[in-house]
């Protein structure tokens, strides 16, 4: 929703999307999820990259998402 709101308001942020689990989030069943759709929304919103927490996320369509990120100069950083 946040990425859609940025696009809707036409505020090109050139920012970074940080997807870390919340402190009270159950990491066994409820992890932040990113994938090709997330990267497409980031591109539309002007987001320059995504930061993920190592082994604390779900990465859908990984190969396609990384290819899309490379072609569109969007970085993916895992900390």
Sine and cosine of phi, psi and omega as CSV:
sin_phi,cos_phi,sin_psi,cos_psi,sin_omega,cos_omega
0.00,0.00,-0.64,0.77,-0.01,-1.00
-0.86,0.51,-0.70,0.72,-0.02,-1.00
-0.91,0.41,-0.61,0.79,0.05,-1.00
-0.91,0.42,-0.64,0.77,0.01,-1.00
-0.91,0.42,-0.62,0.78,0.04,-1.00
-0.89,0.46,-0.71,0.70,0.00,-1.00
-0.91,0.42,-0.67,0.74,-0.03,-1.00
-0.89,0.46,-0.64,0.77,-0.01,-1.00
-0.99,0.12,-0.03,1.00,0.02,-1.00
0.83,0.55,0.56,0.83,0.06,-1.00
-0.99,-0.13,1.00,-0.06,0.04,-1.00
-0.96,0.29,0.94,-0.33,-0.18,-0.98
-1.00,0.03,-0.45,0.89,-0.14,-0.99
0.81,0.59,0.44,0.90,-0.06,-1.00
-1.00,-0.02,-0.26,-0.97,-0.03,-1.00
-0.77,-0.64,0.67,-0.74,0.07,-1.00
-1.00,-0.05,0.84,-0.54,0.02,-1.00
-0.95,-0.31,0.86,-0.50,-0.04,-1.00
-0.89,-0.46,1.00,0.06,0.08,-1.00
-0.92,-0.40,0.49,-0.87,0.08,-1.00
-0.92,0.39,0.54,-0.84,0.07,-1.00
-0.96,0.27,0.37,-0.93,-0.07,-1.00
-0.85,0.53,-0.63,0.78,-0.06,-1.00
-1.00,-0.06,0.09,1.00,-0.03,-1.00
-0.97,0.24,0.70,-0.72,0.04,-1.00
-0.98,0.20,0.96,-0.29,-0.08,-1.00
-0.94,0.34,-0.20,0.98,0.02,-1.00
-0.97,0.23,-0.47,0.88,-0.10,-0.99
-0.72,-0.69,-0.17,0.98,-0.14,-0.99
-0.70,-0.71,0.98,0.18,0.00,-1.00
-0.97,-0.25,0.47,-0.88,0.11,-0.99
-0.86,0.51,0.64,-0.77,-0.05,-1.00
-0.84,-0.53,0.71,-0.70,0.10,-1.00
-0.73,-0.68,0.35,-0.94,0.03,-1.00
-0.16,-0.99,-0.27,-0.96,-0.04,-1.00
-0.85,0.53,-0.68,0.74,0.01,-1.00
-0.88,0.48,-0.65,0.76,0.03,-1.00
-0.87,0.49,-0.70,0.71,-0.01,-1.00
-0.91,0.41,-0.61,0.79,0.05,-1.00
-0.90,0.43,-0.65,0.76,0.05,-1.00
-0.92,0.40,-0.61,0.80,0.05,-1.00
-0.88,0.48,-0.70,0.72,0.02,-1.00
-0.87,0.50,-0.72,0.70,0.01,-1.00
-0.88,0.47,-0.56,0.83,-0.05,-1.00
-1.00,0.04,-0.10,0.99,0.00,-1.00
0.99,0.11,0.27,0.96,0.02,-1.00
-0.97,0.25,0.72,-0.70,-0.09,-1.00
-1.00,-0.03,-0.24,0.97,-0.01,-1.00
-0.09,-1.00,0.15,-0.99,0.00,-1.00
-0.79,-0.62,0.67,-0.74,0.09,-1.00
-0.91,-0.42,0.79,-0.62,-0.02,-1.00
-0.86,-0.51,0.46,-0.89,0.07,-1.00
-1.00,0.03,0.78,-0.63,-0.04,-1.00
-0.83,0.56,0.79,-0.62,0.02,-1.00
0.87,0.50,0.34,0.94,0.04,-1.00
-0.76,-0.65,0.67,0.75,0.03,-1.00
-0.41,-0.91,0.25,-0.97,0.13,-0.99
-0.90,-0.43,0.81,-0.59,-0.05,-1.00
-0.91,-0.42,0.97,-0.25,-0.01,-1.00
-1.00,0.08,0.48,-0.88,0.07,-1.00
0.75,0.66,0.72,0.70,-0.19,-0.98
-0.81,0.59,-0.77,0.64,-0.05,-1.00
-0.89,0.45,-0.73,0.68,0.00,-1.00
-0.90,0.43,-0.64,0.77,-0.01,-1.00
-0.91,0.42,-0.68,0.73,0.00,-1.00
-0.92,0.40,-0.66,0.75,0.07,-1.00
-0.87,0.50,-0.70,0.71,0.03,-1.00
-0.88,0.47,-0.70,0.72,0.00,-1.00
-0.88,0.48,-0.70,0.71,0.00,-1.00
-0.89,0.46,-0.70,0.72,-0.02,-1.00
-0.92,0.40,-0.47,0.88,-0.07,-1.00
-0.95,-0.31,0.21,0.98,0.07,-1.00
0.83,0.55,0.70,0.71,0.09,-1.00
-0.95,-0.32,0.80,-0.60,-0.01,-1.00
-1.00,0.01,0.47,-0.88,0.09,-1.00
-0.80,-0.60,0.89,-0.45,-0.03,-1.00
-0.90,-0.44,0.77,-0.64,0.04,-1.00
-0.92,-0.40,0.86,-0.51,-0.03,-1.00
-0.95,-0.33,0.00,0.00,0.00,0.00
